[in-house]
Amino acid sequence: MVKSSMPHTSLSRRQFVAGISAATVTAVAPDSVLARSPDNSGSAAPRIGLALGSGGANGLAHVLILEALEEEGLRPHRIAGSSIGAVIGALYSGGMSTANIRKLIDDLFVSESDGPIESLLSDDAVGWTDLLEVELGSGGLLASERLVDRIYKAVDGNHFEQLDIPLTIVAADLWSREQVAIDSGELLPAVQASMAIPGVFRPVSHNNKVLVDGGTVNPVPFDLLTDDCDLIIAVDVTGSRTRPDNSIPGYFETLFNSVTIMQQAIVGEKLRRVQPDIFIAPEIVDIKSLEFFRAQEVYRQAKPAKQELKQQLRKLLQAAA
């Protein structure tokens, strides 16, 4: 579903909910695409700011968003990422192509055709036996060190300053209860902190702060890109879930859905105040937060959003030329 072009005005809750529940692209009027460029001439390609949102395994859809830009011959000027958006953003900013990111995901996680026995026996797959550390005193059920380390080794650069594309990673300070936007220094602790879902992954100590999941404060951090970007694309990958017959959910179902409620409320309030040039929410249904082994299914469900994004980019850029 594509919404008609619209200026930077407030977004009703009905519009926002519709955007979350369907593959949605919202584009502003073409004249505003270059409104923030220094000379307003429209002669140069717009500097694209890309905000990659939180959403667990749904965030593998970010790969298709990046593919859409590649296929249109476009490159982000800056990327801001929260949680899984920080992970994908770090890989891409570090020089990996989308094809290589897909391969890395395939190498890290078992395919959806593999059963539980194959998952447990796989040396390359990151499964529950690799991640689980029942240490409630450490603030979480799971340890993310091995997963983040495997991802980290694929990035060409250990510090933000070494990345090909400027990157801002969002985390939350557990004690001050404030957003922490990290764009310099060591990359690994920033990525690990941004994906530290409270109650699931352990908090991360970094720069004298105790940090947790960036999705708790800024699930889709497009507001961090407004200073020097001409065209801002925001990607919300929270997806949706079908209500089960059993009305009483389990621990993880309750935890993840509660986090999603909070994230949607934050994004909804942000969109009432300011809007990106393009807001896209792929329609990803019934993928649980840690089901990364269902990558191929996420890709399939995100394809319509990828095509809609490409169409909207063509319209905006042609009109601004």
Secondary structure, 3 states (H helix, E strand, C coil): CECCCCCCCCCCHHHHHHHHHCCEEEECCHHHCCCCCCCCCCCCCCCEEEEECCCHHHHHHHHHHHHHHHHCCCCEEEEEEECHHHHHHHHHHCCCCHHHHHHHHHHHCCCCCCCHHHHHHCCCCCCHHHHEEEEHHHCEEECCHHHHHHHHHCCCCCEHHHCCCCEEEEEEECCCCEEEEECCCECHHHHHHHCCCCCCECCEEECCEEEEEHHHCCCCCHHHHCCCCCEEEEECCCCECCCCCCCCCCHHHHHHHHHHHHHHHHHHHHHHHCCCCEEEECCCECCCCCCHHHHHHHHHHHHHHHHHHHHHHHHHHHHHC
